[in-house]
Amino acid sequence: MGENGRATAREIAKRHLDAGDPIGWFEDLYSSAGEDTSIIPWADLTPNPNLVGWLDRYGTTVSGRALKVGSGLGDDAEELACCGYQTTAFDISETAVAWSRKRFPNSAVKYVVADLFDAPDDWKGSFDFVLESYTLQVLPPALRAEAIQCVASFVALDGMLLVIARGRDTKEPEGAMPWPPTKEELKTFQSHGLKEISFEDYMDKEDPPVRRFRVTYQRVSDKSIKFTTT
Ligand SMILES: C[S@@+](CC[C@H](N)C(=O)[O-])C[C@H]1O[C@@H](n2cnc3c(N)ncnc32)[C@H](O)[C@@H]1O
């Protein structure tokens, strides 16, 4: 996240949180940006390198329908579509969704305005690959358990979930947007029918480097696990 954008985003987030509205700040931020991407702290306008690295190694293992949670300006969703996934991408911000459609006018991605906490019923158990990158960490920690349950619910039987987030130890401070999750919090995906396939804890290549958690899960059935990491 750029420092300018982060200060503005924190200010807008605080105003909404203080007013008891923990998720209204996203639309406020995108609409106040007036298409100036420097105001959006996570708008790198390129696919997340932590996703690209994962797809390079394991992307051919899965196929079918993909869902991008909190799609922002669309770069990660476009990457999934380029890899051949039939991709749906959703964001709570109408402005972000309209902006994505404008950036990628010929896109194969289906962009939808939807709230993670009130998503369409027919998305439950419907996606072969679900990608959550950087949304959990910008939701206030009080919403995390429910957010994890909602993200997990989209994964089809035998489907995969990839979570990419900042990471912190339980003893470390909670942070001030972003609020990095702990390993223990991410482990709770397993109480929603998902099996952890790999848990990577590493420093990324940003300057300065940022600690990342990249976790792969599968909703297992009686069939054998079809995916392993080396
Ligand atoms: C930190 S951004 C990450 C965007 C994108 N993944 C990226 O890396 O550029 C988180 C996104 O999640 C969206 N978001 C936050 N809460 C949401 C919710 N309850 N339902 C759907 N989208 C949400 C925000 O509007 C924002 O675009």
The ligand as an ORCA input file, in Angstrom:
! r2SCAN-3c Opt
* xyz 0 1
  C      -7.620     -4.401      0.080
  S      -8.752     -4.436     -1.230
  C      -8.049     -5.687     -2.248
  C      -8.529     -5.616     -3.641
  C      -7.834     -6.590     -4.581
  N      -7.892     -7.946     -4.097
  C      -6.409     -6.151     -4.751
  O      -5.513     -6.781     -4.165
  O      -6.190     -5.146     -5.442
  C     -10.183     -5.216     -0.524
  C     -11.394     -5.128     -1.435
  O     -12.456     -5.814     -0.784
  C     -13.641     -5.079     -0.945
  N     -14.534     -5.426      0.175
  C     -14.438     -5.070      1.466
  N     -15.442     -5.567      2.191
  C     -16.199     -6.285      1.349
  C     -17.392     -7.038      1.499
  N     -18.017     -7.135      2.675
  N     -17.900     -7.651      0.422
  C     -17.291     -7.541     -0.803
  N     -16.161     -6.830     -1.011
  C     -15.615     -6.206      0.047
  C     -13.208     -3.630     -0.930
  O     -14.132     -2.766     -1.555
  C     -11.870     -3.711     -1.666
  O     -12.018     -3.497     -3.047
*
